[in-house]
Amino acid sequence: MASSSNSAPPNHKFDPNFTRNVINATGPKASPRIRQVIGSAIQHLHDWARENEITVDEWMSGLELINEAGRMSNDRRNEGQLVCDVLGLESLVDEITYKLATSAADAPTATAILGPFWRADAPKRAMGETIVHGIEGGDHTLMHGVVTDYLTGAPVEGAELDVWHTAPNGLYEQQDPDQPDMNLRGRFTTGKDGRYSFYCLRPTSYPIPFDGPAGTLLQLLDRHPMRPAHIHFIVKAPGYKPIITQIFDRADKHITDDAVFAVKDSLIVDFKPLQGNDRAQFELPYNFRLATYDEAKGNDLKGATPASTAV
């Protein structure tokens, strides 16, 4: 629960009781968690406003940025989430909620942020198929591996891998009218051996969109908009905790300065030259390790897949 002490000193020029009165207006039927979280948020927001002496004009500019993020958000792009990303909030919440013991060799696969361009109901594809359509260029890649139980090492049957990434021009298909709908996306389901394989592209770094509030924030902060090359995954299986993550190309020049602070060491990979395969120039072996709900108790793994709307 938020501290009962007033943040403003007794002789401060602003009302020292105002924030406490707002927090105390919370009714008796509010849950303890709501009382704690919202009370703390009110305290910090009011302290921030007083500390910086936010004016009405400044407040309305910030409010309009939030409103514009809402107006731009739909089932193909979540601008509000993108604003949180450039502020590092989603990556921080991911770390707080799902931090793993990185020193453990058998730890489950680390998580990363969902990002604003996931789409529900990507096409279901057979193992070994490609997610690349209508694109001539790019470094085609065979990605393959096995999904296992992180404690037993046993293969996980029926694990679904939902994968998506950008085209070589740095655009997801819903941003690019020249790409087929649902291009560079797919869902693959493992068999008894837990193995998966599919063809994709070696991803490229790209700037997050500058045409909305997130871009406005980056420009105001004099920050670059670049994300290092990565492939998104949601991996889930019956009885296991789902994992939302990203796999990053070690060779990318932005690997150490991701605009949304999502890179984790255990998610950095090496694309290997592939010989004798006329469908791909590179291969990327990568194994995913899942924890059952019982195994995950106390391990702080991500507990739910994203909602199917406006994510």
N, C-alpha and C positions, 0 to 999 in steps of 0.2 A: 504494500500500500504506500502511496506517496507520503512523503514526510509531512508532518503537521506544522513544521516551522515555516514562517513566512520568508520568502527569498529576498524581499526588499528590506533594507534596514529601516529602523523606526522613523528616521528623518528623511527618508527618500521622497522625492518629489511626486512619485506615483503612489496611489492608494495601496498601502501595505496589506490590506485585508481582501482585496478584490479576488485574487486567485484562490485563496482559501474558501471564499464564499462560493465560487463557481464549483470547486471540487466537492464541497459539502452539500451542494444541491442534489447530488446523486441520491436517488431514492433507496429505500430499504430492500426492494425486490431485485436490485442489480446484483448479479453474481459477484463473488469475491474476485474472480479474475478480471471481469469487466471493471470493477471498482479500482483494482490495482493498475491495470494497463491504461485506462482512459484517464484516471487521476494523475498518473505519472506523465502522460502525454500533455495534459493541460498544464501541469507545472512547468515542464520543459518549454513548451511553446510560449507560455506567458513570460517566462524568464528570458527567452530568446528575444521576444518583442521588446521587453523593457531594456535589456542589455544593449540592443542595437537601435533603440528608439525608432522603431518602425513607424513610418507615417501612413496615413490613409492611402495616399497615392501609391506608395510602395506595396502596401498590402493588396490593393486592388490589382496591381500589375501581376503579383504572384498568384492571386486568385484566378485571374484570366488565363494564366499559363496552365493552371490545374484544369479549368473548364475546357480549354482547348484540347488538352490531352484526352479528356473524356469524349469530346466531339469527334476526335480522330480515331478512337478505338472501335474496333469491330471484330468479327470472327477471323479476320486475316491479319490484323496488326493491333497490338496492345500498346498504345503510346504511353499510357500511365505507367505500365511496367517498364517501358524504355526510360522514362524519366527516373524511376527508381534505380534502374541499372546504371545510368551515368553518375548518379549520386553514390553509387556503391552500396545502396541499401539492400538490394536483393542478394548480392554476394555476401554481405555481412550477416543477413538473416540465415542464408544457407550455411554459413560457417557456425553460427550460434546453434542452429537447430540440428545440423547433421554432421558435426565435426567428427572425424574418425581418428583412430590411433594410427597415424601415418607410419610409425615405426614398425607396426605389425606386418609381417610378411604375408599373413593370410587374411588381412582385413578385407572387408567388402570393397567393391569399387567405389571410389570417391564420387560425390555428387558435384554438380555445378548448376548454375542458374538455367531456368527454362528459356528465357529470352522471349521477345515479343512476336516471333514469327512461326511458332508451332501452330499446326492446324489439325483438328480432329479428323478421324476417319481417313487417314492416308491409305492408299491402295494396298491390299494384301498381295504379296508377291511370293513366288516359289523360291526356295533356296537356289542360289546361283544365278538368279536373274539380275538385271541391271535396273537402277533407278534413273538412268540417264536417257533422256529422250529429246530429240530435236536440237542437240548440241554437237557440233562437229569437233570443236577444239577441246582443250583441256587435257590434263594428265589422267587418263582412265586408270582406275585402281581396283584391284581385287582385295576386298577386306574380308577377313575370315577369322574364326576363333571358336571358342567354346564357352558356354555359360555354365558355371558350376556353383554348387553350394560352397560358400567360403570356408565353412568349418570342415566338412567331410571331403571336399574335392569331387564329389559325385556330380555327374552331368545333370543338368536340369532340363527335363522334358517339358515341352509346352511353353517355353519362355518366348514372349513376343518382344522383338526389337523394333521399335518405331524410330526411324532414322530420317534426318533431313539436313540439307546443307545448301549453300548458295551455288549459283552458276559461276563460271570464270569471270563474268562481268561484275561479280560481287552482289548480285541481286537474288533474293528468294523468288520463287516463281510467282507469288501473288503480287510482287512488286514489278514484274516484268511482263508486259503484254505479248512479248515475242516467245515466251515459254509456254508449253502446254500446261493445262491445269494439273496441279499435283505433281509437277515434274520434280525430280531430285528428292522424292519422298517415297517411303515404302515401309511396310510392316512385314517382318519375317518371323516365322514360328519354328522353334527347334523341335527336332525329333528326339528319340530315346538317347541318342549320343550327345545331345546338348550342343551340337555344332551348328554354326551358321556361316553363310558366305553370300556375298552379293558384290556386284560391280557398282562403283560410284566414281566420283572425280576426286582427285587430290584437291582439297579446298583451297581457297585463296583468301587473303586478308581483304577486308572491305570496310568502308565507312558506315557507321550507323546513320540512319536518315537524318538529314539536316532540315527537313521541311516542316518540323513540328517543334513542340516545346523542348524536347530533349536536345535538339540541335541548337535551339536558342540558349539553353543553359550552357552547353559546351562552349559556344562562342563568347558568352558573357564571362566564362571562367578561363578563357584563352587556353582551352584544351583541345587536343586532336581527337578526331572521332573514330580512330581505327580500331578494329577488332582483329586479333590474330586469326589465321586460318584454323577452322575447327569444323567438326562434324557433330551434330546433336544426336543424342539417343535418349529414349525412354525404354528401360528394360524392366519387364514385369513378368511374373509367373505365378500360378496358383500356389498359395501358401507362403509366398515370399514378399518381402518389402520391395516395392518398386524403387528404381533408381532413375533419377533425371540427371543427365551428365553431358559433358562435351569432351571430345578428344581433340587435342591441339597438336599442330605440326611444329616440331622442334625447330625446323629451319626458318620459320617465319620471323621476320625482323621485329614484329610487334609482340613477340611472346612475352617480353618482360614489361610491356606497358599497355596492356589491354585497357581500352577505354571504359570497360565495365568491371574490371578487377576480378574476373572469373577464373583465371588460370591457376591450376594446382599442379604441383610437380608430378604427382602420380598419374596425371592425365595427359602428359606430354609424350608424344610418340614419334617414331622414325618411320617414314615411308621408304621402302626398300625397292631398288630397281628389280623388275621382273623380266626374266628372259623366257622366250619360247611360248609366250601367250599372246595371240594376235588380238585379244580383246582388251589388254591392259598393259601399261608401261611400268606400273608400280604395284606392290602388294603391301598390305597393312595387316599383320597379325595382331589381334588384340583379344584378350579373354576378359569376360565379365564375371564377377563374383557376387552372388546374392546371399542375403541372410534371410532365414525364415523369420516369421513374426516372433517366435520364441527366442531364436538366436539374437534377434535385434534388440531385445529388451536391454536397456542400458547402453546400447551402442549408438543411439541418436541418429538413426537413418531416416530418410525421407519417407513419410508414411502414407502418401496419397498421390495418385496421378492427377494431372491438371484437369480442371473442369473442361467440359466440351464446348463452352461458349466463352467468347471474348478473352482468349488466353494468348 
